[in-house]
Amino acid sequence: MRRAIPAVLLSATGLVMVWQFEPAAPAVASPSSAHAGDATVTGTREAIRQGTVQVQVVFSGTRIADVVVLQAPDTGPTRHALPLLREMTLRAQSAQIDTVTGATMTSQAYRSSLQAAIDGRGSR
Amino acid sequence: MKWVEHIMGFPVSVDLRDSTPRLAEEVDRAFAWLHEVDLRFSPFRADSEVCRLDRGELGPDQVSTDLRHVLALCELYERRSGGAFRARLPDRHLDPCAVVKGWAVQHAADTLRAAGARRFCINAGGDVIASGEPVPGDPWLVGVRHPDRPQELCAVLAVRDQAVATSANYERGGHIVDGRTGHPAHGLLSITIVAPDLITADTTATAAFAMGAEGPAWAAAEPRCQVFAVDASRRVFCSSGLPMAWG
């Protein structure tokens, strides 16, 4: 099961760390055939410079249905980054996208890719 | 109107929204240009200009203007990345692919634009040029492939008149080498760069991936580059100006 553990770091370049994936579980069934049902996973409490962050992720099968912020400092970049995490996670899975960026897609990998599905459908 | 052709070993998709028969012909010309680039610059074709230069069959004054330009871009990014990116690794053949792709596709887009096309999106093996808007008032929505799950996205970017390139090793396993060590790059799972043109986006993404852990901060400091990166610990980094789609 995937967890999202957000933490926030600021570098001189304005680069912000927004969250952390759990490594993909091996041999997970495809999303449509998953029978995992709903599950709620609570992330660990992460101490960051501005305070403590803890989130809860609600899964529907293998898809993220919601991200709940249980605890977060109300200052600095965290206030901005946590809603961003929630929005990004939810929208990335539901957005009607126009194209997909990913490292050099071989012609073989293309056949089963999201991009091939997009190329095959009409314009939105 | 949509097109897909397989060139240089990857698919190239064109989504043209302001479609007229004349512009459709321009798209055909753009594909012809990419096929020509493949013949001239492929390090995998023994008779290509790149291979002939590599074997010493071409003197410095016989190199075409295009190849000279590509080699100059390679040198520029070798310098900027402190040697992490290299077109010619020790004991290996000249391979300017990382620069050729961005340069060739950007040239194709520039030609389309010069012919009057305004609203189009080109995806060349996962590298994107998004021109104008798909429908008036909306940005192009560019999904970023999840580094672990090919069928899922980990972010969506909203872009207009920008290029997006991603460098990772999930499809050609370890093909990006850190030129400073000669070993496959590690430290990042994937890095995505948004920039005004694909030459900048592509070369910055490749160089930053080759650098490893310090790549995202380096790329974020490059002029007019926005960064989305997932490191080997699966931490996600964004530059604060990244055009995320959520509204």
Interface residues (C-beta under 8 A of the other chain):
Chain A: A7 S11 A12 T13 G14 L15 V16 M17 V18 W19 Q20 F21 E22 P23 A24 S30 P31 L84 E87 M88 R91 A92 Q93 A95 Q96 I97 D98 T99 V100 T101 G102 A103 T104 M105 T106 S107 A109 Y110 S112 S113 L114 Q115 A116 I118 D119 S123 R124
Chain B: K2 V4 H6 G9 F10 P11 S13 D15 R17 C121 N123 G125 G126 D127 V128 A130 P134 V135 W140 L141 V142 G143 V144 R145 D148 R149 P150 Q151 E152 L153 C154 A155 V156 L157 V164 A165 T166 S167 A168 N169 Y170 E171 R172 S190 T192 P216 A217 A220 A221 V227 V230 S233 R234 R235 V236 F237 C238 S239 S240 G241 M244 A245 W246
